[in-house]
Amino acid sequence: MKTIGVVGAGQMGSGIAQLGIVHGFHVWLLDSDSNALTRATKSISISLQRFLSKGQLSQDVISDALKRLHCTMSLEDFHSADFVIEAVAESEVAKKKLFAELDKKTKSSAILASNTSSISITRLASVTSRPSQVIGMHFMNPPPIMKLVEIIRGADTSDETFNATKTLAERFGKTVVCSQDYSGFIVNRILMPMINEAFFTLYTGVATKEDIDAGMKLGTNQPMGPLELADFIGLDVCLSILKVLQAGLGDIKYAPCPLLVQYVDANRLGRKSGVGVYDYRDVPKSTKRIARL
């Protein structure tokens, strides 16, 4: 395996691309928005400089890594990719459309992986002619820092595909956990109900947002409170995952809190929009926090 394709130049896609180039792979990073590719390239360079300043990477390693990063707006450039990871919006319709296109544009031996945090791998694989080579590879955010990768096998995922994916994750320095192909997998199956309950706790007036987050941070030793974490992830992403959980598992306990729905309707999406549960409009961009998703 020498070449990796990454679809989506957002925070997740750029982070996955960074892992690839640092660990010796040529990476083709694709996005339909040229500005997103420019932002991703800048973000990767800044991130690598942080590792340099901490003594975790040398300047020679960084210079070589950046030479292996290739940006593109065309799937045609994925013709040499041995492994493709999609990191586009958490929409089953969008992902299925992409997988059908990848199936046509990539070589027959390529493995197609999804960074989905909740959507069925079996259903994504169904639109391809290679379901045995489709797998879930869910990175946590931000990918260069977080140690976990969640691997999800679809109904037809082969042992060869699983082993290749696990080997790649471990080459990236990640710890692997494996999940069956059920909505939400492991992490979000547990995390999203907690975040949703935090919204219900706020919605019903049990406590303030500050006390809810402080209680969970200090009482359960979490680095971020659930409401702050939701803002970091994106409230729209949280809402989307909860809807997938409710539809896929058929349990009312996954029904999104009305307050969460209202915030998303108001475009209060969290850090990325400047305001969510908390207001970040006056927070310096250099103030970053690490999330678990």
Contacts in CASP RR format, 6 or more apart in sequence:
PFRMAT RR
TARGET T0000
AUTHOR 0000-0000-0000
METHOD contacts of the structure
MODEL  1
MKTIGVVGAGQMGSGIAQLGIVHGFHVWLLDSDSNALTRATKSISISLQR
FLSKGQLSQDVISDALKRLHCTMSLEDFHSADFVIEAVAESEVAKKKLFA
ELDKKTKSSAILASNTSSISITRLASVTSRPSQVIGMHFMNPPPIMKLVE
IIRGADTSDETFNATKTLAERFGKTVVCSQDYSGFIVNRILMPMINEAFF
TLYTGVATKEDIDAGMKLGTNQPMGPLELADFIGLDVCLSILKVLQAGLG
DIKYAPCPLLVQYVDANRLGRKSGVGVYDYRDVPKSTKRIARL
1 25 0 8 1.000
1 82 0 8 1.000
1 83 0 8 1.000
1 164 0 8 1.000
1 168 0 8 1.000
2 25 0 8 1.000
2 26 0 8 1.000
2 82 0 8 1.000
3 25 0 8 1.000
3 26 0 8 1.000
3 27 0 8 1.000
3 28 0 8 1.000
3 80 0 8 1.000
3 81 0 8 1.000
3 82 0 8 1.000
3 83 0 8 1.000
4 17 0 8 1.000
4 20 0 8 1.000
4 25 0 8 1.000
4 26 0 8 1.000
4 27 0 8 1.000
4 28 0 8 1.000
4 81 0 8 1.000
4 82 0 8 1.000
4 83 0 8 1.000
4 84 0 8 1.000
4 85 0 8 1.000
5 27 0 8 1.000
5 28 0 8 1.000
5 29 0 8 1.000
5 30 0 8 1.000
5 78 0 8 1.000
5 81 0 8 1.000
5 83 0 8 1.000
5 84 0 8 1.000
5 85 0 8 1.000
6 13 0 8 1.000
6 16 0 8 1.000
6 17 0 8 1.000
6 27 0 8 1.000
6 28 0 8 1.000
6 29 0 8 1.000
6 30 0 8 1.000
6 84 0 8 1.000
6 85 0 8 1.000
6 86 0 8 1.000
6 87 0 8 1.000
7 13 0 8 1.000
7 30 0 8 1.000
7 31 0 8 1.000
7 84 0 8 1.000
7 85 0 8 1.000
7 86 0 8 1.000
7 87 0 8 1.000
7 88 0 8 1.000
7 98 0 8 1.000
7 102 0 8 1.000
8 29 0 8 1.000
8 30 0 8 1.000
8 31 0 8 1.000
8 36 0 8 1.000
8 86 0 8 1.000
8 87 0 8 1.000
8 88 0 8 1.000
9 17 0 8 1.000
9 29 0 8 1.000
9 30 0 8 1.000
9 31 0 8 1.000
9 33 0 8 1.000
9 36 0 8 1.000
9 37 0 8 1.000
9 39 0 8 1.000
9 40 0 8 1.000
9 71 0 8 1.000
10 31 0 8 1.000
10 36 0 8 1.000
10 39 0 8 1.000
10 40 0 8 1.000
10 87 0 8 1.000
11 43 0 8 1.000
11 141 0 8 1.000
11 142 0 8 1.000
12 87 0 8 1.000
12 115 0 8 1.000
12 139 0 8 1.000
12 141 0 8 1.000
12 143 0 8 1.000
13 29 0 8 1.000
13 40 0 8 1.000
13 85 0 8 1.000
13 87 0 8 1.000
13 115 0 8 1.000
13 143 0 8 1.000
14 29 0 8 1.000
14 39 0 8 1.000
14 40 0 8 1.000
14 43 0 8 1.000
14 44 0 8 1.000
15 43 0 8 1.000
15 44 0 8 1.000
15 47 0 8 1.000
15 139 0 8 1.000
15 142 0 8 1.000
15 143 0 8 1.000
15 144 0 8 1.000
16 85 0 8 1.000
16 87 0 8 1.000
16 115 0 8 1.000
16 139 0 8 1.000
16 143 0 8 1.000
17 27 0 8 1.000
17 29 0 8 1.000
17 40 0 8 1.000
17 44 0 8 1.000
17 69 0 8 1.000
18 44 0 8 1.000
18 47 0 8 1.000
18 48 0 8 1.000
18 65 0 8 1.000
18 143 0 8 1.000
18 144 0 8 1.000
19 143 0 8 1.000
19 144 0 8 1.000
19 172 0 8 1.000
20 27 0 8 1.000
20 68 0 8 1.000
20 172 0 8 1.000
21 27 0 8 1.000
21 44 0 8 1.000
21 65 0 8 1.000
21 66 0 8 1.000
21 68 0 8 1.000
21 69 0 8 1.000
22 48 0 8 1.000
22 57 0 8 1.000
22 61 0 8 1.000
22 65 0 8 1.000
22 144 0 8 1.000
23 171 0 8 1.000
23 172 0 8 1.000
23 173 0 8 1.000
24 65 0 8 1.000
24 68 0 8 1.000
25 68 0 8 1.000
26 68 0 8 1.000
26 70 0 8 1.000
27 68 0 8 1.000
27 69 0 8 1.000
27 70 0 8 1.000
28 70 0 8 1.000
28 71 0 8 1.000
28 72 0 8 1.000
28 77 0 8 1.000
28 78 0 8 1.000
28 81 0 8 1.000
29 37 0 8 1.000
29 40 0 8 1.000
29 69 0 8 1.000
29 70 0 8 1.000
29 71 0 8 1.000
29 72 0 8 1.000
30 71 0 8 1.000
30 72 0 8 1.000
30 73 0 8 1.000
30 74 0 8 1.000
30 75 0 8 1.000
30 77 0 8 1.000
30 78 0 8 1.000
31 37 0 8 1.000
31 40 0 8 1.000
31 71 0 8 1.000
31 73 0 8 1.000
32 73 0 8 1.000
34 73 0 8 1.000
37 71 0 8 1.000
37 72 0 8 1.000
37 73 0 8 1.000
40 71 0 8 1.000
41 69 0 8 1.000
41 71 0 8 1.000
44 66 0 8 1.000
44 69 0 8 1.000
45 66 0 8 1.000
47 144 0 8 1.000
48 57 0 8 1.000
48 62 0 8 1.000
48 65 0 8 1.000
48 66 0 8 1.000
49 62 0 8 1.000
51 57 0 8 1.000
51 62 0 8 1.000
51 144 0 8 1.000
52 58 0 8 1.000
52 59 0 8 1.000
52 62 0 8 1.000
70 77 0 8 1.000
75 101 0 8 1.000
75 102 0 8 1.000
75 105 0 8 1.000
76 105 0 8 1.000
78 84 0 8 1.000
78 102 0 8 1.000
78 105 0 8 1.000
78 106 0 8 1.000
78 110 0 8 1.000
79 105 0 8 1.000
79 106 0 8 1.000
79 107 0 8 1.000
80 107 0 8 1.000
81 106 0 8 1.000
81 107 0 8 1.000
81 110 0 8 1.000
82 109 0 8 1.000
82 110 0 8 1.000
82 111 0 8 1.000
83 110 0 8 1.000
83 111 0 8 1.000
83 113 0 8 1.000
83 164 0 8 1.000
83 165 0 8 1.000
83 168 0 8 1.000
84 102 0 8 1.000
84 106 0 8 1.000
84 110 0 8 1.000
84 111 0 8 1.000
84 112 0 8 1.000
84 113 0 8 1.000
85 113 0 8 1.000
85 114 0 8 1.000
85 115 0 8 1.000
85 137 0 8 1.000
86 95 0 8 1.000
86 98 0 8 1.000
86 99 0 8 1.000
86 102 0 8 1.000
86 112 0 8 1.000
86 113 0 8 1.000
86 114 0 8 1.000
86 115 0 8 1.000
87 115 0 8 1.000
87 139 0 8 1.000
88 94 0 8 1.000
88 95 0 8 1.000
88 98 0 8 1.000
90 116 0 8 1.000
90 117 0 8 1.000
90 118 0 8 1.000
90 119 0 8 1.000
90 237 0 8 1.000
90 240 0 8 1.000
90 241 0 8 1.000
90 244 0 8 1.000
91 240 0 8 1.000
92 119 0 8 1.000
92 120 0 8 1.000
92 123 0 8 1.000
92 124 0 8 1.000
92 244 0 8 1.000
95 114 0 8 1.000
95 116 0 8 1.000
95 119 0 8 1.000
95 124 0 8 1.000
96 123 0 8 1.000
96 124 0 8 1.000
96 127 0 8 1.000
99 112 0 8 1.000
99 114 0 8 1.000
99 124 0 8 1.000
99 125 0 8 1.000
99 127 0 8 1.000
99 128 0 8 1.000
99 134 0 8 1.000
100 127 0 8 1.000
100 128 0 8 1.000
102 110 0 8 1.000
102 112 0 8 1.000
102 128 0 8 1.000
103 112 0 8 1.000
103 127 0 8 1.000
103 128 0 8 1.000
103 129 0 8 1.000
103 130 0 8 1.000
106 112 0 8 1.000
108 130 0 8 1.000
109 133 0 8 1.000
110 133 0 8 1.000
111 133 0 8 1.000
111 134 0 8 1.000
111 135 0 8 1.000
111 161 0 8 1.000
111 164 0 8 1.000
111 165 0 8 1.000
112 128 0 8 1.000
112 130 0 8 1.000
112 133 0 8 1.000
112 134 0 8 1.000
112 135 0 8 1.000
113 134 0 8 1.000
113 135 0 8 1.000
113 136 0 8 1.000
113 137 0 8 1.000
113 165 0 8 1.000
114 121 0 8 1.000
114 124 0 8 1.000
114 134 0 8 1.000
114 135 0 8 1.000
114 136 0 8 1.000
114 137 0 8 1.000
115 136 0 8 1.000
115 137 0 8 1.000
115 138 0 8 1.000
115 139 0 8 1.000
116 124 0 8 1.000
116 136 0 8 1.000
116 138 0 8 1.000
117 138 0 8 1.000
117 184 0 8 1.000
117 185 0 8 1.000
117 187 0 8 1.000
117 188 0 8 1.000
117 237 0 8 1.000
117 241 0 8 1.000
117 293 0 8 1.000
118 183 0 8 1.000
118 184 0 8 1.000
118 185 0 8 1.000
118 188 0 8 1.000
118 240 0 8 1.000
118 241 0 8 1.000
118 244 0 8 1.000
118 245 0 8 1.000
119 183 0 8 1.000
119 244 0 8 1.000
120 154 0 8 1.000
120 181 0 8 1.000
120 183 0 8 1.000
121 134 0 8 1.000
121 135 0 8 1.000
121 136 0 8 1.000
121 152 0 8 1.000
121 153 0 8 1.000
121 154 0 8 1.000
121 157 0 8 1.000
121 181 0 8 1.000
122 131 0 8 1.000
122 154 0 8 1.000
122 155 0 8 1.000
122 156 0 8 1.000
122 181 0 8 1.000
124 134 0 8 1.000
125 131 0 8 1.000
125 134 0 8 1.000
125 154 0 8 1.000
125 155 0 8 1.000
125 156 0 8 1.000
125 157 0 8 1.000
128 134 0 8 1.000
131 154 0 8 1.000
131 155 0 8 1.000
131 156 0 8 1.000
131 157 0 8 1.000
132 156 0 8 1.000
132 157 0 8 1.000
132 158 0 8 1.000
132 160 0 8 1.000
132 161 0 8 1.000
133 157 0 8 1.000
133 158 0 8 1.000
133 161 0 8 1.000
134 154 0 8 1.000
134 156 0 8 1.000
134 157 0 8 1.000
134 161 0 8 1.000
135 151 0 8 1.000
135 152 0 8 1.000
135 153 0 8 1.000
135 154 0 8 1.000
135 157 0 8 1.000
135 161 0 8 1.000
135 162 0 8 1.000
135 165 0 8 1.000
136 150 0 8 1.000
136 151 0 8 1.000
136 152 0 8 1.000
136 153 0 8 1.000
136 154 0 8 1.000
136 165 0 8 1.000
137 149 0 8 1.000
137 150 0 8 1.000
137 151 0 8 1.000
137 152 0 8 1.000
137 165 0 8 1.000
137 168 0 8 1.000
137 169 0 8 1.000
138 149 0 8 1.000
138 150 0 8 1.000
138 151 0 8 1.000
138 152 0 8 1.000
138 185 0 8 1.000
138 187 0 8 1.000
139 146 0 8 1.000
139 148 0 8 1.000
139 149 0 8 1.000
139 174 0 8 1.000
140 146 0 8 1.000
140 147 0 8 1.000
140 148 0 8 1.000
140 149 0 8 1.000
140 150 0 8 1.000
140 187 0 8 1.000
140 291 0 8 1.000
140 292 0 8 1.000
140 293 0 8 1.000
141 232 0 8 1.000
141 233 0 8 1.000
141 291 0 8 1.000
141 293 0 8 1.000
142 290 0 8 1.000
142 291 0 8 1.000
145 290 0 8 1.000
146 290 0 8 1.000
146 291 0 8 1.000
146 292 0 8 1.000
147 173 0 8 1.000
147 174 0 8 1.000
147 175 0 8 1.000
148 174 0 8 1.000
148 175 0 8 1.000
148 176 0 8 1.000
148 177 0 8 1.000
148 187 0 8 1.000
149 169 0 8 1.000
149 172 0 8 1.000
149 174 0 8 1.000
149 175 0 8 1.000
149 176 0 8 1.000
149 177 0 8 1.000
150 176 0 8 1.000
150 177 0 8 1.000
150 178 0 8 1.000
150 179 0 8 1.000
150 185 0 8 1.000
150 186 0 8 1.000
150 187 0 8 1.000
151 162 0 8 1.000
151 165 0 8 1.000
151 166 0 8 1.000
151 169 0 8 1.000
151 176 0 8 1.000
151 177 0 8 1.000
151 178 0 8 1.000
151 179 0 8 1.000
152 178 0 8 1.000
152 179 0 8 1.000
152 180 0 8 1.000
152 181 0 8 1.000
152 185 0 8 1.000
153 162 0 8 1.000
153 178 0 8 1.000
153 180 0 8 1.000
153 181 0 8 1.000
154 181 0 8 1.000
155 181 0 8 1.000
166 176 0 8 1.000
169 176 0 8 1.000
170 176 0 8 1.000
177 186 0 8 1.000
179 185 0 8 1.000
179 186 0 8 1.000
182 189 0 8 1.000
182 248 0 8 1.000
182 249 0 8 1.000
183 189 0 8 1.000
183 244 0 8 1.000
183 245 0 8 1.000
183 247 0 8 1.000
183 248 0 8 1.000
183 249 0 8 1.000
184 192 0 8 1.000
184 241 0 8 1.000
184 244 0 8 1.000
184 245 0 8 1.000
187 292 0 8 1.000
187 293 0 8 1.000
188 241 0 8 1.000
188 245 0 8 1.000
188 293 0 8 1.000
189 245 0 8 1.000
191 292 0 8 1.000
191 293 0 8 1.000
192 238 0 8 1.000
192 241 0 8 1.000
192 242 0 8 1.000
192 245 0 8 1.000
192 254 0 8 1.000
193 245 0 8 1.000
193 253 0 8 1.000
193 254 0 8 1.000
194 226 0 8 1.000
195 226 0 8 1.000
195 227 0 8 1.000
195 229 0 8 1.000
195 230 0 8 1.000
195 238 0 8 1.000
196 238 0 8 1.000
196 242 0 8 1.000
196 254 0 8 1.000
196 256 0 8 1.000
196 257 0 8 1.000
196 260 0 8 1.000
197 226 0 8 1.000
198 212 0 8 1.000
198 213 0 8 1.000
198 216 0 8 1.000
198 225 0 8 1.000
198 226 0 8 1.000
198 227 0 8 1.000
198 230 0 8 1.000
199 227 0 8 1.000
199 230 0 8 1.000
199 257 0 8 1.000
199 259 0 8 1.000
199 260 0 8 1.000
200 257 0 8 1.000
200 259 0 8 1.000
201 207 0 8 1.000
201 212 0 8 1.000
202 208 0 8 1.000
202 209 0 8 1.000
202 212 0 8 1.000
202 227 0 8 1.000
202 259 0 8 1.000
202 277 0 8 1.000
203 257 0 8 1.000
203 258 0 8 1.000
203 259 0 8 1.000
206 212 0 8 1.000
209 227 0 8 1.000
209 277 0 8 1.000
209 278 0 8 1.000
212 225 0 8 1.000
212 226 0 8 1.000
212 227 0 8 1.000
213 224 0 8 1.000
213 225 0 8 1.000
213 226 0 8 1.000
213 227 0 8 1.000
213 228 0 8 1.000
214 225 0 8 1.000
215 225 0 8 1.000
216 222 0 8 1.000
216 225 0 8 1.000
216 226 0 8 1.000
217 223 0 8 1.000
217 224 0 8 1.000
217 225 0 8 1.000
222 229 0 8 1.000
223 289 0 8 1.000
223 290 0 8 1.000
223 292 0 8 1.000
224 232 0 8 1.000
224 289 0 8 1.000
224 290 0 8 1.000
224 291 0 8 1.000
224 292 0 8 1.000
227 277 0 8 1.000
227 278 0 8 1.000
228 277 0 8 1.000
228 278 0 8 1.000
228 289 0 8 1.000
229 291 0 8 1.000
229 292 0 8 1.000
229 293 0 8 1.000
230 238 0 8 1.000
230 260 0 8 1.000
230 270 0 8 1.000
230 277 0 8 1.000
231 270 0 8 1.000
231 271 0 8 1.000
231 276 0 8 1.000
231 277 0 8 1.000
231 278 0 8 1.000
231 280 0 8 1.000
232 270 0 8 1.000
232 271 0 8 1.000
232 289 0 8 1.000
232 291 0 8 1.000
233 291 0 8 1.000
233 293 0 8 1.000
234 269 0 8 1.000
234 270 0 8 1.000
234 271 0 8 1.000
234 272 0 8 1.000
235 260 0 8 1.000
235 263 0 8 1.000
235 264 0 8 1.000
235 268 0 8 1.000
235 269 0 8 1.000
235 270 0 8 1.000
235 276 0 8 1.000
235 277 0 8 1.000
236 264 0 8 1.000
236 269 0 8 1.000
238 260 0 8 1.000
239 256 0 8 1.000
239 260 0 8 1.000
239 261 0 8 1.000
239 264 0 8 1.000
242 254 0 8 1.000
242 255 0 8 1.000
242 256 0 8 1.000
242 260 0 8 1.000
243 256 0 8 1.000
245 251 0 8 1.000
245 254 0 8 1.000
246 252 0 8 1.000
246 254 0 8 1.000
246 255 0 8 1.000
246 256 0 8 1.000
263 269 0 8 1.000
263 276 0 8 1.000
263 277 0 8 1.000
267 273 0 8 1.000
268 275 0 8 1.000
268 276 0 8 1.000
268 277 0 8 1.000
269 276 0 8 1.000
270 276 0 8 1.000
270 277 0 8 1.000
270 278 0 8 1.000
270 280 0 8 1.000
271 280 0 8 1.000
274 280 0 8 1.000
274 281 0 8 1.000
275 281 0 8 1.000
END
